[in-house]
Amino acid sequence: MVKKSKKKKSKKATKKKTKKASKTSKSKKIVKKEQKQKYSKQKAFEMLKKSNISVIPFLFAKKEKHVLENIDKIGYPAILSTENKEVVVSTKEEVLKEFKKLIRLKSVNVVLIRKYIDSALELIVLIKKDPSFGYIASVSMGGQYKDIMKDVKFRICPITNPDAEAMVKELQGFYLLQNKINLDSLYSLIVKLSNFTIKNKIDELRVERIVFDEKNSYVFDVKFS
């Protein structure tokens, strides 16, 4: 009888261990999912700004009061964005009017407001962790030239200003950039984005739009994963 009770106890202990193991594996999977999803668009913008990377002036607004207090710092014209809609406006009154419309939309709890630069030229920059080569940087033409000039130039990170310069000059559309933008500011921005991604151990940083004015280059839209 004693022997039988020992077997029963050992079976119960095994079941408990199995349950604990399954719970642990599930919790690990949940943690991994959370780690992959931890970078919201707002978090991405704020991290770049904090690292002194050239980001277009921006504001993530939930309330009208927040807009009133900060919109003049962003400047005009401005562009208001949600996941599915973008509106360009020219005055404070228009900003407030459109903000009220957007924030009332279903599933919208924050509106991204940015300074709008009507840049005919745009670039796409991607910094991605590769399992074989480590981090790799790529540059390609964006905007209206994205589908026309499909060439992409790559370099293994870390990269330097001469590396960034070489990548940009190898693009088919380089002639469009030449004498139109501050190229040094662009090279510097690409290097900073590369260093930032490596330092923060981000698997992928994607800048869909780098835009330009007469003096500088700016991250206009960014996503981390």
C-alpha positions in Angstrom: 0.0 0.0 0.0 2.8 2.3 0.8 4.4 1.7 -2.6 1.2 2.6 -4.4 0.8 5.9 -2.5 4.3 6.9 -3.5 3.5 6.3 -7.2 0.4 8.4 -6.9 2.4 11.2 -5.3 5.1 11.0 -8.0 2.4 11.2 -10.7 0.9 14.3 -9.1 4.3 15.9 -8.8 5.0 15.3 -12.5 1.7 16.8 -13.5 2.4 19.9 -11.4 5.9 20.3 -13.0 4.4 19.9 -16.5 1.8 22.6 -15.7 4.4 24.9 -14.4 6.7 24.3 -17.4 3.8 25.0 -19.8 2.9 28.2 -17.9 6.5 29.3 -18.0 6.8 28.7 -21.7 3.5 30.6 -22.3 4.8 33.6 -20.2 8.0 33.6 -22.2 6.1 33.8 -25.4 4.0 36.7 -24.1 7.1 38.5 -23.0 8.6 38.1 -26.5 5.5 39.4 -28.1 5.4 42.4 -25.8 9.1 43.1 -26.6 8.3 43.1 -30.3 5.4 45.5 -29.9 6.9 47.9 -27.4 7.7 50.7 -29.9 4.7 52.8 -30.7 5.0 55.6 -33.3 5.0 58.1 -30.5 7.8 56.3 -28.7 9.9 56.1 -31.9 9.6 59.8 -32.5 10.4 60.7 -28.9 13.4 58.4 -28.7 14.9 60.0 -31.9 14.3 63.5 -30.6 15.9 62.7 -27.3 18.9 61.4 -29.1 19.3 64.7 -30.9 18.5 63.2 -34.3 16.9 65.6 -36.8 13.2 64.9 -36.6 10.5 67.1 -38.1 8.8 69.3 -35.4 6.0 67.1 -34.1 3.2 66.8 -31.4 1.1 63.8 -30.3 -2.1 65.4 -29.1 -5.0 64.0 -27.2 -6.7 67.2 -26.1 -7.4 70.6 -27.6 -5.6 72.3 -24.8 -2.4 70.4 -25.7 -2.7 71.6 -29.3 -3.2 75.3 -28.3 -0.2 75.2 -26.0 2.2 73.7 -28.6 1.1 74.3 -32.2 3.0 77.6 -32.6 6.2 75.7 -31.8 5.6 73.4 -34.7 4.9 76.0 -37.3 2.7 76.3 -40.4 1.7 74.8 -42.7 1.1 71.7 -40.5 -0.1 68.2 -41.3 -2.5 66.3 -39.0 -2.4 62.5 -39.2 -4.2 59.4 -37.9 -3.7 55.8 -39.0 -6.0 56.3 -42.0 -6.1 60.1 -42.7 -3.9 63.1 -43.3 -4.9 66.7 -43.6 -2.7 69.7 -44.4 -3.6 73.1 -42.9 -2.2 76.6 -42.9 -3.5 78.4 -39.8 -4.0 77.7 -36.1 -7.8 78.0 -36.6 -7.7 75.2 -39.2 -5.5 73.0 -37.0 -8.0 73.2 -34.2 -10.9 72.6 -36.5 -9.4 69.5 -38.1 -8.1 68.2 -34.8 -11.6 68.3 -33.3 -12.9 66.3 -36.3 -10.1 63.7 -36.2 -10.1 63.1 -32.4 -13.8 62.3 -32.5 -13.3 59.5 -35.0 -13.8 55.9 -33.9 -10.6 54.2 -32.7 -8.7 57.5 -32.7 -7.2 58.5 -29.3 -4.3 60.6 -30.4 -3.5 62.8 -33.4 0.0 63.3 -34.8 0.7 66.9 -35.8 3.9 67.7 -37.7 5.3 70.7 -39.6 4.6 70.2 -43.2 7.4 70.5 -45.8 6.3 70.2 -49.4 9.4 68.3 -50.4 9.4 67.0 -54.0 12.4 64.8 -53.0 12.3 62.1 -50.4 14.5 59.2 -49.3 13.8 55.9 -47.6 16.3 54.7 -45.0 16.3 51.2 -43.5 18.6 49.9 -40.7 17.9 46.2 -40.1 19.6 43.4 -38.1 20.5 40.5 -40.3 21.2 37.1 -38.8 24.3 36.6 -40.9 25.9 40.1 -41.3 24.6 42.0 -38.3 23.2 45.4 -38.9 22.8 46.6 -42.5 21.9 50.0 -43.7 20.0 50.7 -47.0 19.0 53.8 -48.8 16.6 54.3 -51.7 14.6 57.0 -53.4 11.2 57.7 -51.9 8.1 59.7 -52.7 7.1 60.0 -56.4 10.4 58.3 -57.4 9.9 55.2 -55.2 8.3 53.0 -57.9 10.2 54.6 -60.8 13.8 54.2 -59.4 13.7 50.9 -57.6 17.5 50.7 -56.9 18.5 50.2 -53.2 22.1 50.7 -51.9 23.5 48.7 -49.0 26.3 48.9 -46.5 27.2 46.8 -43.4 27.1 48.8 -40.2 28.6 50.6 -38.5 28.9 53.2 -41.2 30.7 56.5 -41.5 29.9 59.7 -43.3 32.0 58.6 -46.4 29.9 55.3 -46.4 26.7 57.2 -46.4 27.9 59.6 -49.1 28.9 56.7 -51.3 25.5 55.0 -50.9 23.6 58.2 -51.8 25.9 59.0 -54.8 25.3 55.4 -56.1 21.6 56.0 -56.4 20.1 56.5 -59.9 18.3 59.5 -58.5 21.4 61.2 -57.1 21.3 63.8 -59.9 17.9 64.9 -58.5 19.4 65.6 -55.0 22.6 67.3 -56.2 22.6 71.0 -55.8 19.0 70.8 -54.4 19.6 69.8 -50.8 22.2 70.0 -48.0 23.9 66.7 -48.7 26.2 66.8 -45.7 23.1 67.0 -43.4 21.7 63.9 -45.2 24.9 61.9 -44.8 25.1 62.8 -41.1 21.5 61.9 -40.5 21.9 58.4 -42.1 25.0 57.7 -39.9 23.2 58.9 -36.7 20.2 56.6 -37.5 22.5 53.7 -38.0 24.4 54.3 -34.7 21.1 54.9 -32.9 19.6 51.6 -34.1 22.7 49.6 -33.0 23.0 51.4 -29.6 19.3 50.7 -28.7 19.4 47.1 -30.1 16.4 47.7 -32.3 15.8 44.9 -34.8 14.6 47.2 -37.6 14.3 51.0 -38.0 12.5 52.2 -41.1 12.3 55.8 -42.1 9.7 55.9 -44.9 10.2 59.6 -45.5 13.3 61.8 -45.1 12.4 65.3 -46.3 14.4 68.4 -46.9 14.4 72.1 -46.7 17.1 74.5 -47.8 19.4 73.8 -44.8 18.6 70.4 -43.3 17.3 66.9 -43.6 14.5 65.6 -41.4 13.0 62.3 -40.3 9.3 62.8 -41.3 7.9 59.3 -40.6 9.6 56.4 -38.7 8.8 52.9 -37.4 10.7 50.6 -35.1 10.2 46.8 -34.8 
